[in-house]
Amino acid sequence: YKDSLAGKKLTVGCDTSFVPFCFPDDSNTYVGFDIDMLAALSDYLGFEYDLQPMDFTALLMSVQTNKLDMAMAGITITDERAQVMDISDPYYDAGLQIFVKDDNEDITQISDLEGKKIALKEGTASIDYVNENVKDCTVTTFPNIESAYLEVQRGAADAVVYDAPNMKYYLSQNPDSGCKVEGNLMDGCQYGIMLQKGSDYTEYIDAALEAFKEDGTYDAIYEKWFGEE
Ligand code: GLN
């Protein structure tokens, strides 16, 4: 499969901000685990790409309406998404956790969210999880997760439920947030690359992901962003 997409130019969408998978650095260049994976895919398969950052809901919609060839943004593989898009083989294991203020002693698990105010990110798998697992709560949604975290920091919401790797990285970069991560990893999930339904590219992407596991590319990118685990 090496160089099998040479001469192709793919339009690839990413999220405007999903640390540490895709986010703008100080000079407004997109960096992150997914951005490095994309560069490795491009290098291995030989394609060029045009990167288009957009809000998460627009990102999923753009793949479904064939405006993007693919989307990479720590996107959870779900049955609903698999019905409307092609999805690569999984490339990252994640799950959900709870973000609360440091001094919050009441919320340590999902059942503690009954009757609480929860801030969530629009269009994400955490919304389905909260809808299915918390009967009675007030949900506010935001296009970007940073706004949801700030909602907890300023006391306007009790908790955020969201992807654990993002939460941990956010806290490591914002040591003065006054917040912490609670709860066991819930709703274990895997991230995949979203492609158009019936895309010609899916088998190439899967082949490259497989090669990256064997040739050390995956481990090198993983260690760069998450350290050795
Ligand atoms: N993994 C989550 C989802 O797919 C969130 C992804 C994101 O916000 N970029 O719903």
Boltz pocket constraint, residues with backbone or C-beta under 6 A from the ligand:
constraints:
  - pocket:
      binder: B
      contacts: [[A, 15], [A, 17], [A, 18], [A, 56], [A, 73], [A, 74], [A, 75], [A, 76], [A, 77], [A, 121], [A, 123], [A, 124], [A, 125], [A, 126], [A, 163]]
      max_distance: 6.0
